[in-house]
Amino acid sequence: MYPLLLLMAAIAIATQDLPQLLLPTASPITTESDPYQCATEYLPEYFETSQPPQPTGALSSALLSWGHHLNSEEPCTFTGTKRLICPFPAPSRWCAFTTAAPTNMLPAWSSYGSSASSWWDEHSSSAVSLAQLCPSGWYNAMWRTPGGRTELNRTLIMSQCYEEALTTASTITPTEPATTSVPERTRNSPAVTITSGPSTIPGTVLDINGSGRNGPALLLLGLLTAITLLKQMTGGPC
């Protein structure tokens, strides 16, 4: 029965707000407890620093610096503990990191993006299903894991940036000069110097809707997840 519950949850997510599901800002409003099957799942694994890939060294510092720049453009007005749910910069602005970073840092960014993309491809079906099936457990695991919400946020963003970069690269033929499309915000902004010094980025909400992953895209994600779970159901006992 457990795979069947996951299948039903995966189909239901097609009509859900994906950012709100994966990175909730408030405790789920429900009078029912999570299904007993949720107790067999280790939900913190989706938020722990040992699970989603992490940037290291100079790349980590550069991404922190870039995040500080993005947050300074649109300062969060929340105070106290509410700063933990400050809106996250849109994915398109994060992806513009490649236009501001030194060229010698791009190989490290590409390697990290590839790891983030692979990790999310492997875990997306179960993450979406469990967040839907176990809303209370998912919410508690996220907030009880230090920095967990930000870690998953960053992994999703960098995975998306990497996939978009691959798509752009695949559309360029050998006879065409390689060009980079710079978002209007970046093009009109003053020059940004990415430093290696640390800066703080508040935990925030992933804006997937702003990147076009809504409507039909969410339906496609739900259907793909359902297909994956059906294969798991036919491949072994419940």
GUKELO-496387 format. One line per 8 residues: their letters; for each residue x, y, z of N, C-alpha, C, O. Coordinates in steps of 0.05 Angstrom, whole numbers. Example, Ala and Ser with C-alpha at 12.3 -4.5 7.8 and 13.67 -1.06 7.14 Angstrom:
2
as> 264:-114:156:246:-90:156:264:-66:156:285:-66:169 ~ 257:-45:142:273:-21:143:258:1:157:268:23:161
***
This chain:
238
mypllllm> 16:-24:0:0:0:0:17:25:0:8:46:-10 ~ 41:23:11:57:48:13:64:60:-14:60:84:-17 ~ 73:44:-34:78:56:-60:53:69:-72:54:89:-86 ~ 29:57:-66:4:68:-77:-1:96:-65:-10:114:-79 ~ 5:99:-39:2:125:-26:20:146:-39:12:169:-43 ~ 45:138:-44:64:156:-57:55:163:-85:57:186:-94 ~ 43:144:-99:33:149:-126:11:170:-126:10:188:-142 ~ -8:167:-107:-30:186:-105:-20:214:-98:-30:234:-108
aaiaiatq> 1:215:-81:12:241:-74:26:254:-98:24:278:-102 ~ 40:237:-114:54:248:-137:35:259:-157:41:280:-169 ~ 12:246:-161:-7:256:-180:-20:282:-170:-25:301:-185 ~ -24:284:-144:-37:307:-132:-20:332:-134:-30:354:-136 ~ 7:329:-135:25:352:-135:22:368:-161:30:391:-161 ~ 10:356:-182:6:371:-207:-10:396:-203:-8:415:-219 ~ -27:397:-182:-43:420:-178:-34:436:-153:-47:455:-145 ~ -11:430:-142:0:443:-119:20:465:-127:30:465:-149
dlpqlllp> 24:483:-109:45:503:-112:71:490:-103:75:485:-79 ~ 89:484:-122:113:468:-116:131:481:-95:140:467:-77 ~ 137:507:-98:154:519:-77:142:518:-49:156:513:-30 ~ 116:522:-48:103:522:-22:103:494:-10:105:490:14 ~ 103:473:-28:103:446:-19:130:438:-8:133:427:14 ~ 152:444:-23:179:435:-16:192:453:5:208:443:21 ~ 185:478:5:198:497:23:177:514:37:176:538:34 ~ 160:501:53:138:516:66:147:537:86:168:533:99
taspitte> 133:558:88:139:579:107:122:578:132:127:593:151 ~ 102:561:132:85:559:155:78:529:160:78:513:141 ~ 72:523:184:64:495:191:39:488:176:20:504:174 ~ 38:463:166:14:454:152:-11:456:169:-11:449:193 ~ -33:465:157:-58:467:171:-74:441:167:-86:437:146 ~ -73:424:187:-87:398:186:-93:388:213:-79:394:233 ~ -115:373:215:-122:362:241:-115:332:242:-119:319:262 ~ -103:322:220:-95:294:219:-65:291:220:-50:309:211
sdpyqcat> -56:270:232:-28:264:234:-19:252:207:-35:243:191 ~ 7:254:202:18:241:178:13:211:179:11:200:200 ~ 10:198:155:7:169:155:29:155:169:52:165:171 ~ 23:132:180:43:117:196:68:111:180:90:107:191 ~ 65:108:153:88:101:136:110:123:137:133:117:133 ~ 102:147:144:121:169:144:143:165:166:165:175:164 ~ 135:150:187:154:145:208:178:128:199:198:127:213 ~ 175:114:177:197:97:167:216:113:149:236:102:140
eylpeyfe> 210:138:143:226:154:125:244:173:142:235:184:162 ~ 269:176:133:287:195:145:286:221:129:303:225:111 ~ 268:238:136:263:262:120:286:283:121:289:297:102 ~ 301:285:144:323:305:144:344:301:122:359:319:117 ~ 344:277:110:365:273:90:363:292:66:382:296:52 ~ 339:303:62:336:322:40:346:350:46:346:367:29 ~ 353:354:71:361:381:80:389:382:92:400:404:95 ~ 400:359:99:426:359:113:449:366:93:447:360:69
tsqppqpt> 469:379:103:492:387:86:507:363:75:522:366:56 ~ 504:340:88:518:316:78:503:304:54:514:285:42 ~ 479:314:47:464:302:26:465:318:0:479:310:-18 ~ 450:340:-2:453:355:-28:481:364:-32:495:371:-12 ~ 491:364:-56:519:373:-62:524:401:-52:506:418:-52 ~ 548:406:-43:556:432:-32:578:445:-49:596:431:-57 ~ 577:471:-54:599:485:-66:622:487:-46:617:489:-22 ~ 646:487:-55:669:488:-37:689:510:-45:687:520:-68
galssall> 707:516:-27:729:534:-33:720:561:-44:702:573:-34 ~ 735:570:-65:730:596:-77:702:598:-88:690:620:-88 ~ 691:576:-99:664:577:-110:644:583:-89:625:599:-93 ~ 646:570:-66:628:575:-44:628:604:-35:607:616:-31 ~ 652:616:-32:654:644:-25:643:662:-46:630:682:-40 ~ 647:655:-71:637:672:-93:607:672:-94:594:692:-99 ~ 595:648:-90:566:647:-90:554:662:-67:533:675:-70 ~ 567:661:-44:558:677:-21:559:707:-28:541:723:-21
swghhlns> 581:715:-41:584:743:-48:563:751:-68:551:773:-66 ~ 557:734:-87:536:740:-107:509:742:-94:493:759:-101 ~ 504:724:-75:478:725:-61:475:750:-45:454:762:-44 ~ 497:759:-33:497:785:-18:490:808:-37:474:826:-30 ~ 501:807:-61:495:828:-81:466:828:-89:453:849:-90 ~ 455:804:-94:427:802:-102:408:812:-80:389:825:-85 ~ 415:804:-55:398:812:-33:400:842:-28:380:855:-19 ~ 423:854:-34:426:883:-30:409:899:-50:401:922:-45
eepctftg> 404:887:-73:387:900:-93:358:902:-85:344:921:-92 ~ 349:881:-71:321:880:-62:322:872:-32:316:849:-26 ~ 328:891:-15:331:884:14:305:873:26:283:882:19 ~ 308:854:43:285:842:57:278:860:81:296:868:96 ~ 253:866:84:245:884:106:235:869:131:228:881:151 ~ 236:842:129:228:827:153:248:830:175:271:836:171 ~ 238:827:200:255:829:223:252:804:240:233:789:237 ~ 271:801:259:270:778:277:271:752:263:285:749:243
tkrlicpf> 257:733:274:257:706:262:244:705:234:248:685:219 ~ 228:725:227:216:725:201:236:728:179:230:722:155 ~ 260:737:185:281:739:165:288:712:154:300:710:132 ~ 281:691:168:287:664:158:270:657:133:277:639:118 ~ 248:672:129:232:667:106:232:691:86:213:695:72 ~ 254:706:86:256:728:67:255:716:38:265:694:33 ~ 242:730:20:240:720:-8:268:715:-20:286:732:-16 ~ 270:693:-33:296:687:-46:297:700:-73:277:702:-87
papsrwca> 321:710:-82:323:721:-109:314:702:-130:318:677:-127 ~ 302:712:-151:291:695:-172:313:678:-185:336:687:-186 ~ 307:653:-194:327:636:-206:343:650:-228:367:645:-231 ~ 329:666:-245:343:679:-267:365:697:-258:386:699:-271 ~ 362:709:-235:382:727:-224:406:710:-213:429:718:-215 ~ 399:688:-200:421:670:-191:437:659:-214:461:657:-213 ~ 423:651:-236:436:640:-259:455:660:-272:474:652:-286 ~ 450:686:-268:467:706:-280:494:707:-267:512:723:-275
fttaaptn> 499:691:-247:525:689:-234:547:684:-254:569:694:-252 ~ 541:668:-275:561:660:-295:570:684:-311:592:683:-323 ~ 554:705:-313:562:729:-328:579:748:-311:592:766:-322 ~ 579:744:-285:594:762:-268:619:749:-256:637:763:-248 ~ 619:723:-255:642:709:-242:666:708:-261:663:709:-285 ~ 690:707:-250:714:704:-266:712:678:-282:702:658:-273 ~ 723:679:-306:721:656:-324:735:631:-312:727:609:-318 ~ 755:635:-296:769:612:-285:753:598:-263:761:577:-254
mlpawssy> 731:610:-256:714:597:-235:691:581:-248:678:566:-234 ~ 687:584:-274:664:571:-287:667:541:-287:646:527:-285 ~ 691:529:-290:692:500:-289:682:489:-262:668:468:-262 ~ 689:502:-240:680:493:-214:650:496:-212:636:479:-201 ~ 639:518:-223:610:522:-223:596:500:-239:575:490:-230 ~ 607:494:-262:595:473:-279:595:446:-265:576:431:-266 ~ 618:440:-251:619:414:-237:599:413:-214:586:393:-210 ~ 597:435:-200:577:436:-178:549:434:-189:532:420:-178
gssassww> 543:449:-210:516:448:-222:509:420:-232:486:412:-229 ~ 529:406:-243:524:379:-252:517:361:-229:499:344:-231 ~ 532:364:-207:526:347:-183:499:353:-172:484:335:-164 ~ 492:379:-171:465:387:-160:443:376:-178:423:367:-168 ~ 447:377:-204:427:368:-223:423:338:-220:401:328:-220 ~ 445:323:-218:444:294:-215:430:286:-189:414:268:-188 ~ 437:301:-168:425:295:-142:394:299:-143:379:282:-133 ~ 386:321:-155:357:327:-156:342:308:-174:320:300:-168
dehsssav> 355:300:-196:343:280:-214:337:254:-199:317:241:-202 ~ 356:247:-181:354:222:-166:333:224:-143:320:204:-137 ~ 331:248:-132:314:251:-108:288:266:-112:271:267:-93 ~ 283:277:-135:260:294:-139:233:279:-135:215:289:-122 ~ 231:255:-146:206:240:-144:199:234:-115:176:239:-106 ~ 219:224:-100:213:218:-72:209:243:-55:192:243:-37 ~ 224:264:-61:220:289:-46:192:301:-49:179:308:-30 ~ 183:303:-74:157:313:-79:135:296:-67:116:306:-55
slaqlcps> 138:270:-69:118:251:-59:117:253:-28:95:254:-17 ~ 140:253:-15:141:253:14:132:280:26:119:280:47 ~ 138:301:12:129:328:22:99:329:21:87:342:37 ~ 87:316:1:58:315:-1:45:296:18:25:302:31 ~ 58:273:21:46:252:38:51:257:68:33:251:84 ~ 73:270:75:81:274:103:85:304:108:108:311:115 ~ 65:321:105:70:350:108:81:359:135:98:376:135 ~ 71:347:156:81:355:183:110:346:187:127:361:196
gwynamwr> 116:321:180:143:311:183:162:326:165:185:331:173 ~ 154:332:141:171:347:122:178:375:133:201:384:133 ~ 157:389:143:160:415:154:179:415:178:197:431:180 ~ 175:396:196:192:394:220:221:387:213:239:398:224 ~ 224:369:194:251:361:186:266:385:174:290:389:179 ~ 252:401:158:265:424:145:274:445:166:297:454:165 ~ 257:452:185:263:473:204:281:463:226:295:479:239 ~ 282:437:232:299:426:253:327:420:243:345:414:259
tpggrtel> 331:422:217:358:418:206:370:445:202:360:460:185 ~ 391:452:216:404:478:213:411:484:184:426:470:172 ~ 400:506:174:405:514:147:393:497:126:398:499:102 ~ 376:478:134:365:458:116:349:470:93:352:462:70 ~ 333:490:99:316:502:79:333:516:58:327:514:34 ~ 354:529:67:371:543:48:387:523:31:392:528:7 ~ 396:501:43:411:481:29:395:469:5:405:468:-17 ~ 370:461:11:353:450:-10:347:471:-31:347:466:-55
nrtlimsq> 342:495:-22:337:518:-40:360:521:-60:355:522:-84 ~ 384:522:-50:407:527:-67:411:504:-86:418:508:-110 ~ 407:479:-77:410:457:-95:390:458:-118:397:453:-141 ~ 365:465:-112:345:467:-134:352:489:-153:349:486:-177 ~ 361:512:-143:368:535:-160:391:528:-178:389:532:-202 ~ 412:517:-167:436:511:-183:431:488:-203:442:488:-225 ~ 414:469:-195:406:448:-214:392:460:-238:397:453:-261 ~ 374:479:-233:359:492:-254:378:509:-272:376:508:-296
cyeealtt> 396:524:-259:415:540:-275:432:522:-293:436:529:-316 ~ 441:500:-283:458:482:-298:442:470:-322:452:469:-344 ~ 417:462:-317:401:450:-338:396:471:-360:396:465:-384 ~ 390:496:-352:385:517:-371:410:523:-388:409:529:-412 ~ 434:522:-375:459:526:-389:463:504:-410:473:510:-432 ~ 457:479:-403:460:457:-422:441:461:-445:449:456:-468 ~ 417:469:-440:397:473:-461:407:495:-480:404:493:-504 ~ 417:517:-469:427:539:-485:451:530:-502:452:536:-526
astitpte> 469:515:-490:493:505:-504:485:487:-527:498:487:-548 ~ 464:471:-523:456:451:-544:444:464:-568:442:452:-589 ~ 435:490:-565:423:504:-588:443:519:-605:435:531:-625 ~ 468:519:-596:489:534:-611:504:514:-629:515:495:-619 ~ 503:519:-655:517:502:-674:546:510:-676:553:532:-669 ~ 564:491:-686:592:498:-688:598:522:-704:619:535:-701 ~ 581:529:-723:586:552:-741:576:578:-729:581:600:-740 ~ 562:577:-706:551:601:-694:569:610:-671:579:593:-656
pattsvpe> 574:636:-669:589:645:-646:573:641:-620:549:646:-619 ~ 587:632:-599:574:628:-574:568:655:-561:586:671:-557 ~ 543:659:-554:535:684:-541:521:678:-515:510:656:-511 ~ 522:697:-497:509:693:-471:488:715:-468:493:739:-471 ~ 463:706:-462:442:725:-457:442:734:-428:440:718:-410 ~ 446:760:-425:447:772:-398:420:783:-390:410:800:-405 ~ 409:776:-367:383:787:-359:384:818:-358:405:829:-352 ~ 362:831:-364:361:860:-365:370:872:-339:384:893:-339
rtrnspav> 363:860:-316:371:871:-290:402:871:-288:413:891:-278 ~ 415:850:-297:444:849:-295:457:868:-315:477:881:-308 ~ 445:870:-339:457:887:-359:457:916:-351:476:931:-357 ~ 436:924:-337:434:952:-329:445:958:-301:445:981:-293 ~ 455:938:-288:466:942:-261:495:951:-262:508:945:-282 ~ 505:964:-242:533:972:-241:550:947:-239:540:925:-231 ~ 575:949:-246:593:927:-246:594:915:-218:594:929:-198 ~ 595:888:-216:595:874:-191:621:860:-188:630:846:-206
titsgpst> 634:864:-165:659:850:-159:653:827:-140:644:831:-118 ~ 658:802:-149:653:779:-133:678:774:-116:700:770:-126 ~ 675:775:-90:697:772:-71:697:745:-59:678:730:-62 ~ 718:739:-45:720:713:-32:713:714:-3:713:694:11 ~ 705:738:7:698:741:35:670:731:40:653:732:22 ~ 665:720:64:638:709:70:617:731:74:624:753:83 ~ 593:725:68:570:742:73:546:725:79:546:701:72 ~ 526:736:91:504:720:101:480:723:82:473:744:73
ipgtvldi> 468:700:75:444:699:58:422:687:75:424:664:83 ~ 400:702:81:379:691:97:365:668:83:363:668:59 ~ 355:649:99:339:627:88:314:638:75:300:655:87 ~ 308:629:50:287:641:36:271:622:18:276:598:19 ~ 253:632:3:235:616:-13:243:615:-42:249:635:-54 ~ 244:591:-53:251:587:-81:229:596:-99:206:587:-96 ~ 235:614:-118:214:625:-136:214:609:-162:223:619:-182 ~ 203:584:-161:202:568:-185:181:579:-204:184:578:-229
ngsgrngp> 159:591:-193:139:602:-211:150:623:-230:142:625:-253 ~ 169:638:-220:181:659:-236:198:649:-258:205:663:-277 ~ 206:623:-257:223:611:-277:207:595:-297:219:583:-315 ~ 181:595:-295:165:581:-315:157:553:-307:144:539:-323 ~ 164:544:-283:157:517:-276:130:516:-262:127:509:-239 ~ 109:525:-277:82:524:-266:63:512:-287:72:506:-309 ~ 38:510:-281:18:501:-300:26:474:-312:29:455:-298 ~ 29:473:-339:36:448:-352:61:435:-342:63:410:-341
allllgll> 81:451:-334:106:440:-324:101:424:-299:113:403:-296 ~ 85:435:-281:79:420:-256:64:395:-262:69:374:-249 ~ 45:396:-281:30:372:-288:49:351:-299:47:327:-293 ~ 69:359:-316:88:340:-327:105:328:-305:109:304:-305 ~ 113:344:-285:129:334:-263:113:313:-248:123:292:-240 ~ 87:318:-243:70:299:-229:67:273:-244:68:252:-232 ~ 63:275:-270:59:251:-286:85:235:-288:84:210:-286 ~ 108:248:-291:133:234:-291:138:220:-265:148:197:-265
taitllkq> 132:233:-243:135:221:-217:117:196:-214:125:176:-204 ~ 92:199:-224:74:176:-223:84:152:-238:82:130:-229 ~ 95:157:-262:106:135:-278:129:122:-264:130:97:-264 ~ 146:137:-251:169:126:-237:159:108:-214:169:86:-210 ~ 139:117:-199:129:102:-177:114:77:-186:116:56:-173 ~ 100:78:-209:87:54:-220:108:33:-227:103:9:-222 ~ 131:41:-238:152:22:-244:162:9:-218:168:-15:-218 ~ 165:25:-197:174:14:-172:154:-6:-161:162:-26:-149
mtggpc> 128:0:-164:107:-18:-154:107:-45:-168:104:-66:-156 ~ 112:-45:-195:112:-70:-210:138:-85:-208:139:-108:-215 ~ 158:-72:-197:184:-85:-196:189:-100:-170:209:-114:-167 ~ 171:-98:-150:175:-111:-124:151:-109:-107:132:-95:-114 ~ 151:-122:-84:129:-121:-65:126:-93:-53:145:-78:-52 ~ 101:-87:-43:96:-61:-30:111:-60:-4:109:-40:11
***
